[in-house]
Amino acid sequence: MKITPIQTDIFKESADLPVFIVHHIPSVADKTVLTVSSKLVCLWKGLCVPYESREQKEKLIRQESDAALKTPLAWLTLKSGMIMTNAGIDESNADGKLLLLPRDLYACADELRAALKKAWNVQHLGVIITDSMILPLRAGVIGAAVSYSGFKGVKDLRGKPDLFGKKLDVTLVNMADSLAAACALTMGEADERRPLCVVEQAPVEFVDQTAPQEIKYPIENDLFTPLFKAAKLIK
């Protein structure tokens, strides 16, 4: 697998994102996966609000969240079936504004993929919209897929044998987040200006119709559900 980050110009609010991407990446091979920073998608959709105060930001966080719990450092929130910080609202690299995530991130990934497939004249293409996430009890951020399009985001290994022939009972491999995390290492978090990343020979199964539900784990079976209930983040 080959991962190539792409340095770009600064993307402007409400500019044409497919045109911007093709300008910096004139062509790709069939069966390429492209990762795109969620900041570009927020700007593309015009979801920018001038930063006024901490109180204004906290109000927006509560409005954009399905559930929200204030912690000493930030808000722990549930949005679009994902646990994230501050409902994904970001003010870094935003030039004095707050960037809000679209409500239907999968529709954005589908729209972007359709435009790029046409521009690049490829049959199979994957698109991942990435954002920074925090793992419990781990320092630092990692990249994660807030949405994706064009490939199966989860690889099911249940029933497959391990090295010694024992059948796996529960193992699912999160392909979308794994690719996002790998790309985030090269894209950067500060002033690198590398919001795009091209992945060649990714070990994924390309599909025409993405199934977002595949990556959403049932809340009644989730390992962290008792902790979230104890914290009163979910009922």
JOQUIBEL-V617115 format. One record per residue. N is the residue number from 1. RES is the residue in three letters. PSI is psi in degrees with one decimal (NA if undefined). OMEGA is omega in whole degrees, 0 to 359 (none if undefined). NEAR is the number of other C-alpha atoms within 8 Angstrom. Layout:
BEGIN
n/res/psi/omega/near
N/RES/PSI/OMEGA/NEAR
N/RES/PSI/OMEGA/NEAR
END
This chain:
BEGIN
n/res/psi/omega/near
1/MET/134.0/180/7
2/LYS/127.2/182/7
3/ILE/123.1/183/9
4/THR/108.9/176/8
5/PRO/149.6/183/12
6/ILE/119.4/175/12
7/GLN/138.9/187/9
8/THR/171.5/166/9
9/ASP/172.7/177/5
10/ILE/126.7/181/5
11/PHE/133.2/183/8
12/LYS/151.5/180/7
13/GLU/133.2/178/9
14/SER/11.4/175/8
15/ALA/168.2/183/9
16/ASP/106.5/185/7
17/LEU/-45.2/177/10
18/PRO/-42.0/178/9
19/VAL/-41.9/178/7
20/PHE/-45.0/182/10
21/ILE/-46.4/181/9
22/VAL/-31.6/176/12
23/HIS/-39.9/182/7
24/HIS/-21.2/178/8
25/ILE/87.5/186/8
26/PRO/-30.4/181/8
27/SER/157.3/174/6
28/VAL/161.4/175/8
29/ALA/156.8/174/7
30/ASP/147.7/181/8
31/LYS/36.9/172/12
32/THR/150.0/170/14
33/VAL/130.2/178/12
34/LEU/127.8/173/12
35/THR/139.3/185/14
36/VAL/128.6/178/13
37/SER/138.5/179/11
38/SER/-25.3/178/11
39/LYS/-40.4/179/7
40/LEU/-38.7/181/11
41/VAL/-41.1/176/14
42/CYS/-44.9/180/14
43/LEU/-42.3/179/15
44/TRP/-42.9/182/13
45/LYS/3.2/177/9
46/GLY/26.7/183/8
47/LEU/65.3/183/11
48/CYS/134.3/180/11
49/VAL/129.4/177/8
50/PRO/133.2/179/7
51/TYR/127.0/181/9
52/GLU/-44.7/183/6
53/SER/166.0/177/6
54/ARG/-36.8/180/6
55/GLU/-40.9/178/6
56/GLN/-42.9/180/9
57/LYS/-43.1/181/11
58/GLU/-36.8/177/8
59/LYS/-42.5/178/8
60/LEU/-40.1/179/8
61/ILE/-45.3/180/13
62/ARG/-38.4/180/11
63/GLN/-37.0/185/6
64/GLU/-6.1/184/8
65/SER/148.4/169/11
66/ASP/-26.8/173/9
67/ALA/148.0/184/10
68/ALA/136.5/178/12
69/LEU/122.2/180/10
70/LYS/133.3/178/7
71/THR/171.0/181/7
72/PRO/-28.2/184/4
73/LEU/-33.4/185/4
74/ALA/-175.9/175/8
75/TRP/129.3/172/12
76/LEU/118.4/190/13
77/THR/158.2/172/15
78/LEU/122.2/180/14
79/LYS/127.8/178/12
80/SER/37.5/177/6
81/GLY/11.6/180/6
82/MET/142.1/171/6
83/ILE/124.5/180/8
84/MET/167.6/179/12
85/THR/131.0/172/12
86/ASN/30.9/180/11
87/ALA/25.2/180/15
88/GLY/1.7/179/9
89/ILE/129.2/188/11
90/ASP/145.5/175/9
91/GLU/2.0/176/10
92/SER/141.7/183/5
93/ASN/36.0/183/6
94/ALA/2.8/175/9
95/ASP/50.7/175/6
96/GLY/12.6/179/7
97/LYS/167.5/172/10
98/LEU/130.6/179/13
99/LEU/126.2/182/14
100/LEU/136.4/178/11
101/LEU/141.3/174/12
102/PRO/150.0/178/10
103/ARG/-40.9/181/5
104/ASP/83.7/182/6
105/LEU/-30.8/180/11
106/TYR/-34.3/175/10
107/ALA/-37.8/177/7
108/CYS/-42.7/179/10
109/ALA/-41.2/178/14
110/ASP/-43.8/180/12
111/GLU/-43.5/181/8
112/LEU/-42.8/180/11
113/ARG/-44.2/181/13
114/ALA/-43.5/181/8
115/ALA/-40.0/182/9
116/LEU/-36.6/176/11
117/LYS/-43.0/180/12
118/LYS/-44.8/182/8
119/ALA/-38.4/182/7
120/TRP/-9.0/180/10
121/ASN/53.0/177/7
122/VAL/153.3/181/11
123/GLN/-39.0/182/7
124/HIS/126.2/180/12
125/LEU/136.5/173/15
126/GLY/143.4/176/14
127/VAL/131.9/176/15
128/ILE/129.5/171/16
129/ILE/121.1/188/15
130/THR/154.3/173/15
131/ASP/165.9/179/11
132/SER/138.1/179/8
133/MET/162.5/178/10
134/ILE/132.2/175/11
135/LEU/143.0/179/8
136/PRO/131.8/175/4
137/LEU/24.8/175/4
138/ARG/136.4/177/6
139/ALA/142.3/174/6
140/GLY/169.3/180/5
141/VAL/157.5/172/8
142/ILE/163.6/175/10
143/GLY/144.3/177/15
144/ALA/159.4/179/13
145/ALA/112.0/175/12
146/VAL/-17.3/170/10
147/SER/168.1/179/11
148/TYR/167.9/182/16
149/SER/142.4/171/13
150/GLY/-0.8/178/15
151/PHE/164.4/177/14
152/LYS/121.5/184/13
153/GLY/-12.8/181/11
154/VAL/132.0/176/11
155/LYS/121.3/185/9
156/ASP/113.8/179/7
157/LEU/7.7/180/10
158/ARG/132.2/182/10
159/GLY/-12.4/178/7
160/LYS/149.2/179/7
161/PRO/147.8/172/9
162/ASP/-168.2/184/8
163/LEU/-28.7/184/5
164/PHE/16.4/174/5
165/GLY/-1.5/178/6
166/LYS/130.4/181/7
167/LYS/135.3/178/9
168/LEU/134.7/184/11
169/ASP/-37.0/189/6
170/VAL/2.1/191/6
171/THR/116.6/171/8
172/LEU/136.0/180/9
173/VAL/122.3/180/8
174/ASN/93.8/184/10
175/MET/-41.4/185/11
176/ALA/-49.7/181/13
177/ASP/-33.7/179/10
178/SER/-44.1/177/9
179/LEU/-41.2/179/8
180/ALA/-41.7/180/14
181/ALA/-41.2/179/11
182/ALA/-43.4/181/9
183/CYS/-37.1/182/13
184/ALA/-29.4/178/12
185/LEU/-32.9/182/8
186/THR/-23.2/182/10
187/MET/-36.9/177/14
188/GLY/170.8/183/10
189/GLU/-7.9/187/6
190/ALA/-113.6/186/6
191/ASP/26.8/185/6
192/GLU/-26.9/183/8
193/ARG/45.4/176/11
194/ARG/70.0/185/12
195/PRO/-1.3/180/12
196/LEU/151.6/178/13
197/CYS/131.7/180/15
198/VAL/128.3/179/12
199/VAL/118.8/177/13
200/GLU/144.0/178/11
201/GLN/36.5/176/8
202/ALA/139.7/183/9
203/PRO/59.9/182/5
204/VAL/161.9/175/8
205/GLU/115.5/181/6
206/PHE/141.4/181/11
207/VAL/159.6/178/9
208/ASP/-36.3/182/7
209/GLN/120.8/179/7
210/THR/145.2/180/10
211/ALA/88.0/184/6
212/PRO/-28.2/183/8
213/GLN/-21.6/184/5
214/GLU/-29.5/186/8
215/ILE/-5.8/180/8
216/LYS/109.0/185/7
217/TYR/139.7/181/7
218/PRO/128.3/185/6
219/ILE/-31.0/181/6
220/GLU/-17.7/180/5
221/ASN/-3.5/187/7
222/ASP/140.2/182/8
223/LEU/-34.2/187/5
224/PHE/-3.0/183/6
225/THR/-45.5/178/10
226/PRO/-36.1/179/7
227/LEU/-42.6/179/7
228/PHE/-36.5/178/10
229/LYS/-41.0/179/10
230/ALA/-35.3/180/7
231/ALA/-2.3/180/8
232/LYS/30.8/174/8
233/LEU/-32.6/175/12
234/ILE/161.0/180/7
235/LYS/NA/none/4
END
